[in-house]
Amino acid sequence: MNEAIARLRQFRDDRDWKQFHNPKDLSLALSIEAAELLELFLWKSPDQADIGKVKEELADVIAYALLLADSYELDVEQIVLDKIALNEKKYPISKAKGTAKKYTEL
């Protein structure tokens, strides 16, 4: 991940785009790219989506998420591990296995 983040920073900085990459705008861009990813599945079964386009839009989503984390100097691996630990408490296997219910409904 460190190499990907470094490449994203270099790409951004070479173009003098850091001025536009504040947390609010990165969050908006992330949401917009996520919507573009969703659009690839609209009115289709999952196997009908163009995997090449899915890869491109998913890369955009991940890139903006990484830049947002970087703007707050967050350790991406650690925040994901912390969230997994929290979800393990909210969704114990004994209650959550095989169900899509929200933790408040278990």
Stockholm file with secondary structure:
# STOCKHOLM 1.0

chainA/1-106         MNEAIARLRQFRDDRDWKQFHNPKDLSLALSIEAAELLELFLWKSPDQADIGKVKEELADVIAYALLLADSYELDVEQIVLDKIALNEKKYPISKAKGTAKKYTEL
#=GR chainA/1-106 SS CHHHHHHHHHHHHHTTCGGGCCHHHHHHHHHHHHHHHHHTTTTSCGGGSCHHHHHHHHHHHHHHHHHHHHHTTCCHHHHHHHHHHHHHHHSCHHHHTTCCCCGGGC
#=GC SS_cons         CHHHHHHHHHHHHHTTCGGGCCHHHHHHHHHHHHHHHHHTTTTSCGGGSCHHHHHHHHHHHHHHHHHHHHHTTCCHHHHHHHHHHHHHHHSCHHHHTTCCCCGGGC
//
